[in-house]
Amino acid sequence: MKEFYPKKGRVILHVDMNSFFASVEMAYDHSLKGKPLAVAGDEEKRKGIVVTCSYEARKYGVKTTMPLWEARKLCPHLIVKKPNFERYRTASQAMFEELRQISELVEPVSIDEGYIDITDCYELGSPMQIAETIQRSLLEQLDLPCSIGIAPNKFLAKMASDMKKPLGITILRKRDIPAVVWPLPTIEMHGIGEKTAEKLKAIQINTIGDLAHAHDMQLRAALGIRGLQLKERANGKDARPVDPDAAEGNKSIGSSITLPRDIANQSQLLSVLGDLSKSVSQRLKHKGYLTKNVSVTIRYKDRKTISRGRKINNPILGAEEIFQAAKPLFIDNWNGNSVRLLGITGQDLVEEDRAFEQLDLFSYEKAARKEPLYKAIDKITSKYGTSILQKGIDVQRGFKNKKM
């Protein structure tokens, strides 16, 4: 089967489970199969948000992040299930174990999707045969459907897996890019959300092909270094390996400040934290990351230093979100003495194009409202008046941030 594999380069699959939460519920209760089903928040509250729904429900116009009351209006006989966290975790673990039967090079991206490098798996068959084996195995063993993209790199594999749902298998080669990928609008590109698409549209970049041929200086001016990274992706370039240990990585981005004088006033110190939050947010955006762990460093006038952190269920990026995570850490651990240095660090970073679709199991409704890269958010807020923005704090100026 070596003839089906490149002499140089990789063969990577992106396995994306179809309507994962809903599919798990159907596998658990077969009476739900073939019926319009939504996994959503508290059914007794009008504020419930649809986390995911079956394809039968989608035929009625039900969509992810839609308010539950609106979903019921579109589909009066919609069946609603509250999320069962342990059930989904168990199914996810079983899914990834199936993938590891094929190759050790498996990289989970979220609870319901991951990459698998099959470059050295030619003894198991052609890439298409291996994809068919995986898809069939997940159906037979777990009763869960998936779509699979086959490509020479992670970006193209992800794009391919989105092209045929449910139960699709798509091969996307670099030579297919001009005909298959470039005609698509930029919003269809993995890693680009509503706001980025709007910025690109403002400089007359409407399709992925436009992005692939855009001028570097124009992209840098509009999006910073992230613009150049997106251009590379649009041209099918992605050198990232499939890394089984990626989820365990502990990269960090932070900012600290040595105060011009020792400060013991809480309001002033919180203002400094607000300034640091903005700095960390800007650096995260510049490098294309979100953080899942925020820590605060406090150094007193006697040079005694403490650092305390907290894990964030859903990756965050915004200055206000970082501040809201850092504020209780500071208040709970500050002893009231004068402070000489403050710092905030974002750890457990995830790349923006890997994080934008993730919904955390414990904060799915909040994430659905606040995640700026979900297409439906702007429509929900404009139509129903639910703001996703929070007021910031007044921040004192004049302090110069020092990068950690």
C-alpha positions as CSV (number, residue, x, y, z in Angstrom):
1,M,0.0,0.0,0.0
2,K,3.0,2.3,0.0
3,E,2.0,3.6,-3.4
4,F,-0.9,5.4,-1.7
5,Y,1.5,7.3,0.6
6,P,3.8,10.2,-0.3
7,K,7.6,9.5,-0.3
8,K,8.0,12.8,1.5
9,G,5.4,14.5,3.7
10,R,2.7,13.3,6.0
11,V,-0.8,11.8,5.8
12,I,-3.1,13.2,8.5
13,L,-6.7,12.5,9.3
14,H,-9.0,14.9,11.2
15,V,-11.7,12.9,12.9
16,D,-14.7,15.1,13.8
17,M,-17.7,13.5,15.6
18,N,-21.1,14.4,14.2
19,S,-23.4,16.3,16.6
20,F,-21.4,14.6,19.4
21,F,-23.6,15.3,22.5
22,A,-26.8,14.5,20.6
23,S,-25.2,11.3,19.1
24,V,-24.1,10.1,22.5
25,E,-27.6,10.6,23.8
26,M,-29.0,8.6,20.9
27,A,-26.5,5.8,21.4
28,Y,-27.6,5.7,25.1
29,D,-31.3,5.7,24.2
30,H,-32.1,4.3,20.8
31,S,-35.7,5.6,21.0
32,L,-34.2,9.0,20.2
33,K,-32.7,8.0,16.9
34,G,-34.2,9.7,13.8
35,K,-36.0,12.3,16.0
36,P,-35.3,16.1,16.4
37,L,-33.1,16.3,19.5
38,A,-31.3,19.2,21.2
39,V,-28.9,19.1,24.0
40,A,-29.5,22.4,25.9
41,G,-29.5,24.2,29.2
42,D,-32.3,24.2,31.8
43,E,-35.5,23.4,29.8
44,E,-37.6,25.2,32.5
45,K,-35.8,28.5,31.9
46,R,-36.2,30.6,28.8
47,K,-32.5,31.4,28.9
48,G,-31.4,27.9,28.0
49,I,-29.1,27.7,25.0
50,V,-28.8,24.9,22.4
51,V,-25.4,23.3,22.7
52,T,-25.8,20.9,19.9
53,C,-28.7,19.3,18.0
54,S,-29.4,16.3,15.8
55,Y,-29.5,16.7,12.0
56,E,-33.2,16.0,12.2
57,A,-33.6,19.1,14.3
58,R,-31.4,21.2,12.0
59,K,-33.9,20.5,9.2
60,Y,-36.3,22.8,11.1
61,G,-33.7,25.5,11.4
62,V,-32.5,24.7,15.0
63,K,-28.9,25.7,15.4
64,T,-26.1,25.8,18.0
65,T,-26.2,28.8,20.4
66,M,-29.9,29.4,19.6
67,P,-32.1,30.2,22.6
68,L,-34.1,27.2,23.5
69,W,-37.5,29.0,23.3
70,E,-36.7,29.9,19.7
71,A,-35.7,26.4,18.9
72,R,-39.0,25.1,20.3
73,K,-40.9,27.7,18.2
74,L,-39.2,26.4,15.1
75,C,-39.7,22.7,16.1
76,P,-42.6,22.3,18.6
77,H,-41.9,18.6,18.9
78,L,-38.2,19.1,19.7
79,I,-36.9,16.7,22.3
80,V,-34.6,18.4,24.8
81,K,-31.9,16.7,26.9
82,K,-29.8,18.3,29.6
83,P,-26.1,17.7,29.1
84,N,-24.7,14.6,30.8
85,F,-21.1,15.5,31.4
86,E,-19.8,12.1,32.5
87,R,-21.5,10.3,29.7
88,Y,-19.8,12.6,27.1
89,R,-16.4,12.3,28.8
90,T,-16.7,8.5,28.8
91,A,-17.7,8.4,25.1
92,S,-14.8,10.8,24.2
93,Q,-12.2,8.6,26.0
94,A,-13.5,5.5,24.2
95,M,-13.4,7.4,20.8
96,F,-9.8,8.3,21.3
97,E,-8.9,4.8,22.4
98,E,-10.3,3.6,19.1
99,L,-8.0,6.0,17.2
100,R,-5.0,4.9,19.2
101,Q,-5.6,1.4,17.9
102,I,-4.6,2.7,14.5
103,S,-1.6,5.0,15.5
104,E,0.1,6.3,18.6
105,L,0.2,9.7,17.0
106,V,-3.2,10.9,18.1
107,E,-3.7,14.5,19.2
108,P,-7.1,15.4,20.8
109,V,-8.2,18.9,20.0
110,S,-11.4,18.9,22.0
111,I,-13.8,16.4,23.5
112,D,-15.2,15.4,20.1
113,E,-12.4,15.9,17.5
114,G,-8.7,15.1,17.0
115,Y,-5.9,14.5,14.5
116,I,-4.2,11.2,13.8
117,D,-1.0,10.8,11.8
118,I,-1.2,7.6,9.7
119,T,2.0,8.2,7.5
120,D,3.5,5.0,8.8
121,C,0.3,2.9,8.8
122,Y,0.5,1.7,5.2
123,E,0.3,-1.9,6.3
124,L,-3.3,-1.3,7.4
125,G,-4.4,-0.2,4.0
126,S,-4.7,3.0,1.9
127,P,-5.6,6.3,3.7
128,M,-9.2,5.9,2.5
129,Q,-9.4,2.4,3.7
130,I,-8.0,3.4,7.1
131,A,-10.6,6.3,7.3
132,E,-13.4,3.9,6.4
133,T,-12.1,1.4,9.1
134,I,-12.2,4.2,11.7
135,Q,-15.6,5.4,10.7
136,R,-17.0,1.9,10.7
137,S,-15.4,1.0,14.0
138,L,-16.8,4.1,15.8
139,L,-20.2,3.2,14.5
140,E,-20.1,-0.5,15.4
141,Q,-18.3,-0.2,18.7
142,L,-19.7,3.1,20.1
143,D,-22.7,3.8,17.8
144,L,-21.3,7.2,17.1
145,P,-21.0,8.8,13.6
146,C,-18.1,10.9,12.5
147,S,-16.7,12.8,9.4
148,I,-13.1,12.4,8.5
149,G,-10.7,14.6,6.5
150,I,-7.6,13.2,4.8
151,A,-4.8,15.6,3.9
152,P,-1.1,16.2,4.0
153,N,-1.4,18.6,7.0
154,K,-3.6,19.4,9.9
155,F,-5.2,22.5,8.4
156,L,-6.3,20.9,5.2
157,A,-7.5,17.8,7.1
158,K,-9.7,20.0,9.3
159,M,-11.1,21.8,6.2
160,A,-11.7,18.5,4.6
161,S,-13.6,17.0,7.5
162,D,-16.1,19.9,7.4
163,M,-17.0,19.3,3.7
164,K,-19.2,16.3,4.1
165,K,-21.4,15.8,7.2
166,P,-22.6,13.6,8.5
167,L,-20.6,10.4,7.9
168,G,-18.4,11.9,5.2
169,I,-14.9,11.1,4.2
170,T,-13.1,13.7,2.1
171,I,-9.6,13.8,0.6
172,L,-8.1,17.2,0.2
173,R,-4.7,17.5,-1.6
174,K,-2.6,20.6,-2.1
175,R,-3.3,20.5,-5.8
176,D,-7.1,20.7,-5.0
177,I,-6.7,24.0,-3.1
178,P,-7.3,26.4,-6.0
179,A,-10.5,24.7,-7.2
180,V,-11.9,23.5,-3.8
181,V,-10.7,25.9,-1.1
182,W,-10.0,29.3,-2.7
183,P,-13.5,30.0,-4.0
184,L,-15.0,29.7,-0.4
185,P,-15.7,32.8,1.5
186,T,-13.2,33.6,4.3
187,I,-15.8,32.8,7.0
188,E,-15.6,29.2,5.8
189,M,-11.9,28.9,6.6
190,H,-10.9,27.1,9.8
191,G,-9.5,29.7,12.2
192,I,-11.5,32.7,10.9
193,G,-14.5,33.9,12.8
194,E,-17.0,36.7,12.3
195,K,-14.8,39.6,13.5
196,T,-11.7,38.5,11.5
197,A,-13.9,38.0,8.4
198,E,-15.2,41.5,8.8
199,K,-11.7,42.9,9.0
200,L,-10.7,41.1,5.9
201,K,-13.8,42.2,4.0
202,A,-12.9,45.8,4.9
203,I,-9.7,45.4,2.9
204,Q,-11.5,43.7,0.0
205,I,-10.5,40.1,1.0
206,N,-13.7,38.2,0.5
207,T,-12.6,34.7,-0.4
208,I,-9.9,32.3,0.8
209,G,-8.3,32.8,-2.6
210,D,-8.2,36.5,-2.0
211,L,-6.5,35.8,1.3
212,A,-4.0,33.5,-0.3
213,H,-2.9,36.2,-2.7
214,A,-3.1,39.2,-0.4
215,H,-0.2,41.6,0.2
216,D,1.7,40.8,3.4
217,M,1.9,44.4,4.5
218,Q,-1.8,44.8,4.1
219,L,-2.5,41.7,6.2
220,R,-0.1,42.7,8.9
221,A,-1.7,46.2,9.1
222,A,-5.1,44.6,9.5
223,L,-4.4,41.6,11.6
224,G,-0.8,41.7,12.8
225,I,1.3,38.6,12.5
226,R,-1.9,36.5,12.7
227,G,-2.7,37.8,9.2
228,L,0.4,36.3,7.7
229,Q,-0.3,33.0,9.5
230,L,-3.7,32.9,8.0
231,K,-2.3,33.6,4.5
232,E,0.0,30.6,4.9
233,R,-3.0,28.4,5.8
234,A,-4.9,29.7,2.9
235,N,-2.1,28.5,0.7
236,G,-2.2,25.1,2.3
237,K,0.9,25.5,4.4
238,D,0.9,24.0,7.9
239,A,4.0,22.4,9.4
240,R,2.5,21.6,12.7
241,P,3.0,18.0,13.7
242,V,0.4,15.7,15.3
243,D,1.5,15.9,18.9
244,P,0.0,13.5,21.4
245,D,1.4,15.6,24.2
246,A,0.1,19.0,22.9
247,A,-2.7,19.1,25.5
248,E,-0.1,18.8,28.2
249,G,1.9,21.8,27.0
250,N,2.5,24.5,29.5
251,K,3.4,27.6,27.4
252,S,2.8,30.9,29.0
253,I,2.4,34.6,28.2
254,G,2.5,37.2,31.0
255,S,3.1,40.8,32.0
256,S,4.4,42.2,35.3
257,I,5.0,45.6,36.7
258,T,7.3,47.0,39.4
259,L,5.3,49.8,40.8
260,P,6.8,53.3,41.0
261,R,6.0,53.2,44.8
262,D,4.8,50.6,47.2
263,I,1.0,50.6,47.1
264,A,-1.4,49.2,49.8
265,N,-4.7,50.7,48.3
266,Q,-6.8,47.9,46.9
267,S,-8.6,50.1,44.4
268,Q,-5.3,51.2,42.9
269,L,-3.9,47.7,42.9
270,L,-7.0,46.4,41.0
271,S,-6.5,49.2,38.5
272,V,-3.0,47.9,37.9
273,L,-4.4,44.4,37.5
274,G,-6.8,45.8,34.9
275,D,-3.8,47.3,33.0
276,L,-1.9,44.0,33.1
277,S,-4.9,42.1,31.9
278,K,-5.0,44.3,28.8
279,S,-1.3,43.8,28.2
280,V,-1.7,40.0,28.5
281,S,-4.7,40.0,26.2
282,Q,-2.9,42.0,23.6
283,R,0.0,39.7,23.6
284,L,-2.2,36.6,23.4
285,K,-4.0,38.1,20.4
286,H,-0.7,39.0,18.8
287,K,0.6,35.5,19.1
288,G,-2.7,33.8,18.3
289,Y,-3.4,32.0,21.6
290,L,-6.1,31.7,24.3
291,T,-5.3,30.8,27.9
292,K,-6.8,28.1,30.1
293,N,-5.0,29.0,33.3
294,V,-4.5,32.5,34.8
295,S,-2.0,33.1,37.6
296,V,-1.3,36.2,39.7
297,T,2.1,37.1,41.2
298,I,2.3,39.4,44.2
299,R,5.7,40.7,45.6
300,Y,5.6,42.7,48.8
301,K,7.9,45.5,49.9
302,D,10.0,43.0,51.9
303,R,10.5,41.1,48.6
304,K,8.4,38.1,49.7
305,T,6.7,36.8,46.6
306,I,3.7,34.5,46.1
307,S,2.0,33.1,42.9
308,R,-1.4,31.7,42.7
309,G,-3.3,30.3,39.7
310,R,-6.6,28.9,38.7
311,K,-7.7,26.8,35.7
312,I,-10.3,28.1,33.3
313,N,-12.8,25.6,32.0
314,N,-13.2,27.5,28.7
315,P,-10.2,29.2,27.0
316,I,-10.3,33.0,27.3
317,L,-8.6,35.8,25.4
318,G,-10.3,39.1,26.3
319,A,-8.9,41.6,28.8
320,E,-12.1,41.7,30.9
321,E,-12.2,37.9,31.1
322,I,-8.6,37.7,32.2
323,F,-9.2,40.4,34.8
324,Q,-12.3,38.6,36.2
325,A,-10.1,35.5,36.6
326,A,-7.2,37.4,38.2
327,K,-9.2,39.6,40.5
328,P,-10.4,36.9,43.0
329,L,-7.0,35.4,43.0
330,F,-5.5,38.7,44.1
331,I,-8.2,39.5,46.7
332,D,-8.0,36.0,48.2
333,N,-4.3,36.0,48.5
334,W,-3.3,39.6,49.2
335,N,-2.4,40.1,52.9
336,G,-3.1,43.8,52.9
337,N,0.5,44.9,53.0
338,S,2.2,47.2,50.5
339,V,2.8,45.7,47.1
340,R,6.0,46.3,45.1
341,L,5.3,44.1,42.0
342,L,2.2,42.7,40.4
343,G,2.0,40.2,37.5
344,I,-0.5,38.2,35.5
345,T,0.4,35.1,33.5
346,G,-1.7,33.1,31.1
347,Q,-0.7,29.4,31.0
348,D,-1.9,26.2,29.4
349,L,-2.2,28.1,26.1
350,V,-4.1,26.8,23.1
351,E,-3.8,28.0,19.5
352,E,-6.7,30.3,18.4
353,D,-7.6,28.1,15.5
354,R,-7.8,25.1,17.7
355,A,-9.8,26.7,20.4
356,F,-12.5,28.8,18.7
357,E,-15.0,25.9,18.3
358,Q,-14.6,24.3,21.8
359,L,-17.5,24.4,24.2
360,D,-16.6,23.6,27.8
361,L,-18.8,21.1,29.4
362,F,-19.3,23.1,32.6
363,S,-19.9,26.5,31.1
364,Y,-21.4,25.7,27.8
365,E,-24.2,28.3,28.0
366,K,-21.9,31.1,29.0
367,A,-19.4,30.1,26.3
368,A,-22.2,30.0,23.7
369,R,-23.1,33.6,24.6
370,K,-19.6,35.0,24.8
371,E,-17.6,33.0,22.2
372,P,-16.9,35.7,19.5
373,L,-16.1,33.1,16.8
374,Y,-19.5,31.5,16.7
375,K,-21.3,32.8,13.7
376,A,-24.7,33.0,15.5
377,I,-23.6,35.3,18.4
378,D,-24.1,38.6,16.7
379,K,-27.5,37.6,15.4
380,I,-28.6,36.5,18.9
381,T,-27.4,39.7,20.6
382,S,-28.8,42.1,18.0
383,K,-32.2,40.3,17.9
384,Y,-32.7,39.5,21.6
385,G,-30.7,42.2,23.3
386,T,-28.4,39.9,25.3
387,S,-25.1,41.7,25.5
388,I,-21.9,39.7,25.5
389,L,-19.8,42.6,26.6
390,Q,-19.1,43.6,30.2
391,K,-18.0,46.9,31.6
392,G,-14.4,47.2,32.4
393,I,-12.8,49.1,35.2
394,D,-11.1,52.5,35.3
395,V,-7.4,51.8,34.9
396,Q,-4.7,54.3,36.0
397,R,-2.3,55.3,33.4
398,G,1.4,56.0,33.6
399,F,2.6,52.5,34.6
400,K,5.0,50.9,32.1
401,N,4.4,47.1,31.7
402,K,7.3,44.8,31.9
403,K,7.0,41.5,29.9
404,M,7.7,38.3,31.8
